[in-house]
Amino acid sequence: MKIMRKASRSKVITYGLVAIAFIIVQLLISSGNISSSLQGQLVPICAYVVMAVSLNLTVGVLGELSLGHAGFMSVGAFTGVVACISLESIIPFTILRLTVSIIIGAFSAGVAGTLIGIPVLRLEGDYLAIVTLAFGEIIKNITNCLYVGVDKAGLHVNFLTDATSLNLSEGGRVIIDGPMGISGITKLSTFAMGFALIMVTLFIVLNLIDSRSGRAIMALRDNRIAAESVGIHVTKYKLMAFATSAALAGAAGALYAMNYSTIIASKFGFNTSILILVFVVLGGLGNIRGSIIAATVLTILPEMLRQFNNYRMVIYAIVLVLIMLATNDDNLKGFLSNLRNRLLPSNLRKGKKGAENG
Amino acid sequence: MTFLSFLISGLSLGSVYAIIALGYTMVYGIAKMLNFAHGDVIMVGAYVCFFATTRWDLPPTVGVLLAMVVCTALGVLIERLAYKPLRSAPSLAVIITAIGVSYFLQNAAQLLWTSNPKVFTSVVGNSSIKLFDGGLTISVIAIITIIACIIIMAALTWFTGKTKMGKAMRACSEDKGAAQLMGIDVNFTISVTFAIGSALAAIAGVLLCSAYPTLMPTTGAMPGIKAFTAAVFGGIGSIPGAMIGGLLLGIIEIFGKGYISTQLSDAIVFAVLIITLLVKPAGLLGKQTTEKV
């Protein structure tokens, strides 16, 4: 039997970890050992894990800072829910309808990612970051002015007016009500579905990284000019990574939205984009497993800090700054490794002395 | 007449953005970092002035000065504690730290002063000037904001161009290593830059809240992002660029609100930014650098 390649082994470990975590949580749920507030967090955690993994593709693997990732989540969430509501009579089977909605959400976010990516990816560094921020805000703003309704004749879309001017026939239903967003969503998302989406995301991202295209993308990140000069098509590969990342964010958005009864556009603003970026950076750039762990831990952390009540977000902020300082400050790093060096040998020495005495 | 009145409120809002953007652009120019906490320093400045004038009944000038002192100290402290250790770290680590500081300021403000909005009393009262037989009303605060912006701009241009400290700043932003070899204290220069930026943020906070009187822990966030956009729009790192970017952004926002749609004004502002950057990738006055292989 052939020995597994190192990359494949690492992939299997990642899949395995997620699967084990899923099984453990399922066991905890069935034995009733999990608090209801944590149980309510399970689907959002899955959505955030998918968001973090997909953003890591843009920031870690492609090496471009994106500050508008929540915008794609928003596109996926709104189109996904609209699709889900309008398909209610056509596909009565809920799991299939949820899957179709997630795919539609992913597809539309992917299209948005491609359209935005073509002009934006020509820019570099902080300029690219600010333009992605701008697009995120534009998406939020436009969704706030969007009115969509459905009746027998099909979908009605209106912009900047109000819900009554949709001219819905009798039995019609307003889906997106401008700044009020969508209300009365049937909660279809389940933890199992979230788990499945994480696995699909991991499959797509890990295989993309470990392919010819993935190596081209990483070559662009490490040295664009050198990569270009050996014939790597810059726009094509940048766009590939960016659009994939956007599509996965859209899928996460659809999953996330169908866990709540109401969603509004302002939920997917700059702060959410930043939240996801924090997951990616703390998990380690380009480190997929790190993103999964960071997204999970940092979503649970504010819940765990609930006993500190009002102080919890302050503590969260301090922890965030301290982690960044501890991992990047040379003095502190030197101090920590010194401490380790000093402690370890002295322990050994003590052990020896003890042996001599005894 | 409506055109003139829109233009003046646009210039006034733009002046606030310009003052904030100056802080962003100076810090970016010298430390090459996006200081996301800058918007929250604005909020702190506004709160200090609010408490000084309404709770302790101090005169407005003292309130503004006190806000400037507190914000300067805060800016230098943040730089020393959070950013200085990361001077050689990758830029993403610095951004996340700045975001952490921003969260900290917002949530600390929420703990100290609760999230209930406070009504900020304007430092110059609510008086206004009527021109053309009442056809055009200009609030005094709008005029003061525009004048303050012009004075700050002139002072900063003089400071960076003529004084020794200003020259040191420009030297540091060009090449920190070479500047150090010439005997410039780089750390001190960066601290001074943060001090100036934060003092400007305090002024901006007071002016902003005098014109739009709701004061909350999140008050600084959106103007912060807009001013950051303005700095990039004008070419980040360039002082005249920040000024022009801020003014244009304010005018576009008010005209967008007045003539197109209130709800879409933010989208219009950001769309203009995107189009500008696509045509001029380094902003209006930014230096276009060609990459050498």
Chai-1 contact restraints between the chains, C-beta under 6 A:
chainA,res_idxA,chainB,res_idxB,connection_type,confidence,min_distance_angstrom,max_distance_angstrom,comment,restraint_id
A,P119,B,L278,contact,1.0,0.0,6.0,A-B,restraint_1
A,L123,B,P281,contact,1.0,0.0,6.0,A-B,restraint_2
A,Y127,B,L277,contact,1.0,0.0,6.0,A-B,restraint_3
A,I130,B,V232,contact,1.0,0.0,6.0,A-B,restraint_4
A,V131,B,I274,contact,1.0,0.0,6.0,A-B,restraint_5
A,V131,B,L277,contact,1.0,0.0,6.0,A-B,restraint_6
A,A134,B,F270,contact,1.0,0.0,6.0,A-B,restraint_7
A,A134,B,L273,contact,1.0,0.0,6.0,A-B,restraint_8
A,A134,B,I274,contact,1.0,0.0,6.0,A-B,restraint_9
A,E137,B,D266,contact,1.0,0.0,6.0,A-B,restraint_10
A,E137,B,F270,contact,1.0,0.0,6.0,A-B,restraint_11
A,I138,B,A267,contact,1.0,0.0,6.0,A-B,restraint_12
A,I138,B,F270,contact,1.0,0.0,6.0,A-B,restraint_13
A,N141,B,D266,contact,1.0,0.0,6.0,A-B,restraint_14
A,N141,B,A267,contact,1.0,0.0,6.0,A-B,restraint_15
A,C145,B,Q263,contact,1.0,0.0,6.0,A-B,restraint_16
A,I225,B,V293,contact,1.0,0.0,6.0,A-B,restraint_17
A,I274,B,I99,contact,1.0,0.0,6.0,A-B,restraint_18
A,V281,B,L92,contact,1.0,0.0,6.0,A-B,restraint_19
A,V281,B,I96,contact,1.0,0.0,6.0,A-B,restraint_20
A,N310,B,L111,contact,1.0,0.0,6.0,A-B,restraint_21
A,M313,B,N107,contact,1.0,0.0,6.0,A-B,restraint_22
A,V314,B,N107,contact,1.0,0.0,6.0,A-B,restraint_23
A,V314,B,A108,contact,1.0,0.0,6.0,A-B,restraint_24
A,A317,B,G100,contact,1.0,0.0,6.0,A-B,restraint_25
A,A317,B,Y103,contact,1.0,0.0,6.0,A-B,restraint_26
A,A317,B,F104,contact,1.0,0.0,6.0,A-B,restraint_27
A,L320,B,G100,contact,1.0,0.0,6.0,A-B,restraint_28
A,V321,B,A82,contact,1.0,0.0,6.0,A-B,restraint_29
A,V321,B,T97,contact,1.0,0.0,6.0,A-B,restraint_30
A,V321,B,G100,contact,1.0,0.0,6.0,A-B,restraint_31
A,M324,B,A93,contact,1.0,0.0,6.0,A-B,restraint_32
A,M324,B,I96,contact,1.0,0.0,6.0,A-B,restraint_33
A,M324,B,T97,contact,1.0,0.0,6.0,A-B,restraint_34
A,L325,B,P85,contact,1.0,0.0,6.0,A-B,restraint_35
A,N328,B,L86,contact,1.0,0.0,6.0,A-B,restraint_36
A,N328,B,A89,contact,1.0,0.0,6.0,A-B,restraint_37
A,N328,B,A93,contact,1.0,0.0,6.0,A-B,restraint_38
A,D329,B,P85,contact,1.0,0.0,6.0,A-B,restraint_39
